Amino acid sequence: MIVYDKLWETMKEKGISQYKLIHTYGISPAQITRLKKNSNVNTNTLDMLCEILDCELEAIVEYKPTHLRGYYEHLIKIPKNDKPQ
């Protein structure tokens, strides 16, 4: 699962508010909501955030593993002998 918890920390460190993202940089309120909910956002949005915050992607995005058997079982076939890592 991709989460954006680090985004809010980086924004605070850089002195960039959600208001400024929306009104100065043109990030849509809908994108802010999607980021807050850890929903899908496109790479263009992530690129813009890295530019605005002058940071690497790792400063705003984090991957947290999920348990594959339950979460993705309906999408992929995992052999019964294999365990997710």
C-alpha positions as CSV (number, residue, x, y, z in Angstrom):
1,M,0.0,0.0,0.0
2,I,1.3,3.5,-0.8
3,V,0.8,6.1,1.9
4,Y,1.5,9.8,1.9
5,D,2.1,10.3,5.6
6,K,5.6,11.7,4.9
7,L,4.1,14.3,2.6
8,W,2.5,16.2,5.5
9,E,5.7,16.1,7.5
10,T,7.7,17.4,4.6
11,M,5.2,20.1,3.9
12,K,5.4,21.3,7.5
13,E,9.2,21.3,7.4
14,K,9.2,23.3,4.1
15,G,6.5,25.7,5.4
16,I,4.0,24.8,2.6
17,S,0.3,24.6,3.7
18,Q,-2.5,22.8,1.9
19,Y,-4.0,26.3,1.2
20,K,-0.8,27.3,-0.5
21,L,-0.7,24.1,-2.6
22,I,-4.2,24.8,-3.8
23,H,-4.1,28.6,-4.2
24,T,-0.5,29.2,-5.2
25,Y,0.5,26.1,-7.0
26,G,-2.8,24.9,-8.5
27,I,-3.1,21.5,-6.8
28,S,-6.8,20.7,-6.8
29,P,-8.6,20.2,-3.6
30,A,-9.7,16.8,-4.9
31,Q,-6.0,15.7,-5.2
32,I,-5.4,16.9,-1.6
33,T,-8.4,14.7,-0.5
34,R,-7.0,11.7,-2.4
35,L,-3.6,12.2,-0.8
36,K,-5.2,12.4,2.7
37,K,-7.1,9.2,2.1
38,N,-4.0,7.4,0.6
39,S,-5.9,7.0,-2.6
40,N,-4.6,6.8,-6.1
41,V,-2.9,9.9,-7.5
42,N,-1.1,10.2,-10.8
43,T,2.6,10.5,-11.3
44,N,2.2,14.1,-12.6
45,T,0.8,15.1,-9.2
46,L,3.7,13.4,-7.4
47,D,6.2,15.1,-9.8
48,M,4.6,18.5,-9.1
49,L,4.8,18.0,-5.3
50,C,8.4,17.0,-5.5
51,E,9.1,20.2,-7.6
52,I,7.1,22.4,-5.2
53,L,8.7,20.9,-2.1
54,D,12.2,20.6,-3.7
55,C,12.5,17.0,-2.5
56,E,12.9,13.4,-3.6
57,L,9.9,11.1,-3.9
58,E,10.9,9.3,-0.8
59,A,10.2,12.4,1.2
60,I,6.5,12.3,0.4
61,V,5.6,8.6,-0.5
62,E,6.1,5.4,1.5
63,Y,5.4,1.8,0.6
64,K,3.9,-0.3,3.4
65,P,3.5,-4.0,2.6
66,T,0.1,-5.5,2.8
67,H,-0.8,-9.1,3.4
68,L,-1.1,-10.4,-0.1
69,R,-3.3,-13.4,0.6
70,G,-6.2,-11.4,1.8
71,Y,-5.8,-8.1,0.0
72,Y,-4.9,-9.2,-3.5
73,E,-6.1,-12.8,-3.6
74,H,-8.9,-12.1,-6.0
75,L,-6.4,-10.4,-8.4
76,I,-3.5,-12.7,-8.5
77,K,-2.9,-16.4,-7.9
78,I,-0.3,-17.1,-5.2
79,P,0.9,-20.7,-5.0
80,K,-0.2,-22.3,-1.7
81,N,3.4,-23.1,-0.8
82,D,4.6,-19.5,-1.3
83,K,4.4,-17.0,1.6
84,P,4.3,-13.2,1.0
85,Q,7.4,-11.5,2.3
